[in-house]
């Protein structure tokens, strides 16, 4: 039995952070190559507020995890352009990302389902 908490040192916390930001297979092989995997993980973490951890929603908000990359990118681009008719807050949120970030997010969530 452990007598100390698991994260008793800064080194343990650092190792945990690196483990959580571990790359997904195939992420570095496409358009998202100029963004570091850790950067994409940070961007994707903000989506968890509504879409759940790793895009795994359990409510009325759509799940992102495992959807085709092309579909996710099309939706994100429509939100950013303001042309998605069924959007609520996403039109405002998507405007805060550049095209490279949208591509990276689409790829990130599509790979999560594999």
Wavefront OBJ file of the C-alpha trace (Angstrom):
o trace
v 0.000 0.000 0.000
v 1.280 3.476 -0.888
v 1.815 5.849 1.968
v 2.438 8.864 -0.307
v 0.146 10.434 -2.887
v 0.984 9.521 -6.473
v 1.925 13.069 -7.504
v 4.255 14.052 -4.697
v 6.846 15.722 -6.838
v 7.108 18.104 -9.738
v 8.778 15.326 -11.715
v 5.746 13.064 -11.291
v 3.446 15.840 -12.440
v 5.667 16.476 -15.456
v 5.626 12.798 -16.433
v 1.843 12.766 -16.153
v 1.584 15.840 -18.392
v 3.769 14.206 -21.045
v 1.760 10.991 -20.873
v -1.519 12.839 -21.349
v -0.124 14.681 -24.355
v 1.199 11.523 -26.018
v 0.902 11.577 -29.796
v -1.769 9.664 -31.598
v -0.742 7.328 -34.425
v -0.760 9.099 -37.766
v -1.236 12.617 -36.457
v 2.188 13.799 -37.559
v 1.761 12.459 -41.085
v -0.688 14.979 -42.526
v -1.605 18.645 -42.706
v -1.243 19.075 -38.953
v 2.525 18.617 -39.052
v 3.440 22.219 -38.282
v 1.436 22.169 -35.040
v 2.996 20.126 -32.276
v 0.868 17.298 -30.953
v 0.915 18.935 -27.521
v -0.491 22.140 -29.040
v -3.343 20.226 -30.661
v -4.039 18.471 -27.356
v -4.399 21.858 -25.664
v -6.731 23.102 -28.409
v -8.801 19.919 -28.200
v -9.048 20.173 -24.419
v -11.152 23.316 -24.748
v -13.703 21.304 -26.756
v -14.180 18.983 -23.763
v -16.222 21.631 -21.950
v -19.180 20.826 -24.194
v -18.268 17.736 -26.235
v -16.825 15.695 -23.363
v -13.351 14.278 -22.788
v -11.718 13.243 -26.075
v -14.890 14.325 -27.887
v -16.940 11.585 -26.225
v -20.207 13.397 -25.515
v -22.921 11.735 -23.483
v -25.527 14.452 -23.852
v -27.325 16.319 -26.593
v -24.146 17.978 -27.841
v -22.677 15.977 -30.746
v -19.873 13.516 -30.198
v -16.685 14.353 -32.125
v -14.640 11.248 -31.395
v -14.123 9.020 -34.418
v -16.088 11.078 -36.932
v -14.491 11.299 -40.383
v -11.857 14.016 -40.598
v -13.390 15.518 -43.757
v -16.802 15.818 -42.075
v -15.361 17.442 -38.965
v -13.318 19.889 -41.027
v -16.323 20.814 -43.185
v -18.416 21.495 -40.081
v -15.674 23.552 -38.421
v -15.191 25.598 -41.591
v -18.949 26.174 -41.861
v -19.052 27.350 -38.254
v -16.152 29.712 -38.877
v -17.754 31.097 -42.049
v -21.095 31.499 -40.274
v -22.903 29.294 -42.807
v -23.894 26.445 -40.473
v -27.625 26.850 -39.904
v -27.832 24.548 -36.890
v -25.085 26.203 -34.853
v -25.340 27.980 -31.553
v -22.101 29.020 -29.877
v -19.859 27.227 -32.404
v -19.976 30.092 -34.909
v -18.368 32.366 -32.337
v -15.875 29.774 -31.112
v -14.650 28.616 -34.531
v -13.728 32.168 -35.521
v -10.968 32.025 -32.913
v -9.067 29.307 -34.804
v -7.025 29.573 -37.991
v -7.394 27.054 -40.830
v -4.384 25.021 -39.713
v -5.810 24.685 -36.205
v -9.211 23.619 -37.556
v -7.517 20.970 -39.711
v -5.508 19.745 -36.729
v -8.617 19.535 -34.541
v -10.540 17.609 -37.203
v -7.689 15.155 -37.506
v -7.240 14.873 -33.726
v -10.862 13.912 -33.066
v -11.105 11.572 -36.060
v -8.034 9.658 -34.815
v -9.449 9.389 -31.291
v -11.972 6.819 -32.438
v -9.368 4.456 -33.860
l 1 2 3 4 5 6 7 8 9 10 11 12 13 14 15 16 17 18 19 20 21 22 23 24 25 26 27 28 29 30 31 32 33 34 35 36 37 38 39 40 41 42 43 44 45 46 47 48 49 50 51 52 53 54 55 56 57 58 59 60 61 62 63 64 65 66 67 68 69 70 71 72 73 74 75 76 77 78 79 80 81 82 83 84 85 86 87 88 89 90 91 92 93 94 95 96 97 98 99 100 101 102 103 104 105 106 107 108 109 110 111 112 113 114
